[in-house]
Amino acid sequence: MVTKRREWYKNKLISVFGGVEIHETDGYFVFIAERRCLKYANKAPRRA
């Protein structure tokens, strides 16, 4: 993902994926995130 906002997306991607790699190019931030562990972004099933 490419954006100009760093902190908000960094925090969001860490909470969802558990980590993020960030590169800055010409004022833009390139985010690379990969889900590596099942404990992140793993919600319990809802009961009806």
CYANA upper distance limits for C-alpha pairs under 8 A (distance plus 0.5 A):
  1 MET  CA     30 VAL  CA      6.29
  1 MET  CA     31 PHE  CA      5.67
  1 MET  CA     32 ILE  CA      7.33
  2 VAL  CA     28 TYR  CA      7.11
  2 VAL  CA     29 PHE  CA      6.09
  2 VAL  CA     30 VAL  CA      5.08
  2 VAL  CA     31 PHE  CA      6.75
  3 THR  CA     28 TYR  CA      6.17
  3 THR  CA     29 PHE  CA      5.91
  3 THR  CA     30 VAL  CA      7.27
  4 LYS  CA     27 GLY  CA      7.19
  4 LYS  CA     28 TYR  CA      5.29
  4 LYS  CA     29 PHE  CA      6.31
  5 ARG  CA      9 TYR  CA      7.29
  5 ARG  CA     28 TYR  CA      8.42
  5 ARG  CA     29 PHE  CA      7.80
  6 ARG  CA     10 LYS  CA      6.40
  6 ARG  CA     29 PHE  CA      6.99
  7 GLU  CA     11 ASN  CA      6.64
  8 TRP  CA     12 LYS  CA      6.68
  9 TYR  CA     13 LEU  CA      6.42
 10 LYS  CA     14 ILE  CA      6.63
 10 LYS  CA     20 VAL  CA      7.37
 10 LYS  CA     31 PHE  CA      8.37
 11 ASN  CA     15 SER  CA      6.72
 12 LYS  CA     16 VAL  CA      6.77
 13 LEU  CA     17 PHE  CA      6.09
 13 LEU  CA     18 GLY  CA      7.62
 13 LEU  CA     19 GLY  CA      7.23
 13 LEU  CA     20 VAL  CA      6.89
 13 LEU  CA     33 ALA  CA      7.35
 14 ILE  CA     18 GLY  CA      5.02
 14 ILE  CA     19 GLY  CA      4.98
 14 ILE  CA     20 VAL  CA      6.49
 15 SER  CA     19 GLY  CA      8.17
 15 SER  CA     40 TYR  CA      7.69
 15 SER  CA     41 ALA  CA      7.90
 16 VAL  CA     40 TYR  CA      6.56
 16 VAL  CA     41 ALA  CA      5.56
 17 PHE  CA     33 ALA  CA      6.92
 17 PHE  CA     34 GLU  CA      6.57
 17 PHE  CA     35 ARG  CA      5.25
 17 PHE  CA     36 ARG  CA      7.76
 17 PHE  CA     37 CYS  CA      8.48
 17 PHE  CA     40 TYR  CA      6.47
 17 PHE  CA     41 ALA  CA      7.17
 18 GLY  CA     35 ARG  CA      7.33
 18 GLY  CA     36 ARG  CA      7.94
 18 GLY  CA     37 CYS  CA      7.99
 18 GLY  CA     40 TYR  CA      6.39
 19 GLY  CA     33 ALA  CA      6.90
 19 GLY  CA     34 GLU  CA      7.94
 19 GLY  CA     35 ARG  CA      8.47
 20 VAL  CA     31 PHE  CA      7.06
 20 VAL  CA     32 ILE  CA      6.20
 20 VAL  CA     33 ALA  CA      5.13
 20 VAL  CA     34 GLU  CA      7.85
 21 GLU  CA     31 PHE  CA      6.25
 21 GLU  CA     32 ILE  CA      5.51
 21 GLU  CA     33 ALA  CA      6.86
 22 ILE  CA     29 PHE  CA      6.96
 22 ILE  CA     30 VAL  CA      6.08
 22 ILE  CA     31 PHE  CA      5.22
 22 ILE  CA     32 ILE  CA      6.90
 23 HIS  CA     29 PHE  CA      6.14
 23 HIS  CA     30 VAL  CA      5.57
 23 HIS  CA     31 PHE  CA      7.18
 24 GLU  CA     28 TYR  CA      6.13
 24 GLU  CA     29 PHE  CA      5.02
 24 GLU  CA     30 VAL  CA      6.68
 25 THR  CA     29 PHE  CA      6.81
 25 THR  CA     30 VAL  CA      7.97
 35 ARG  CA     40 TYR  CA      8.12
 38 LEU  CA     42 ASN  CA      6.88
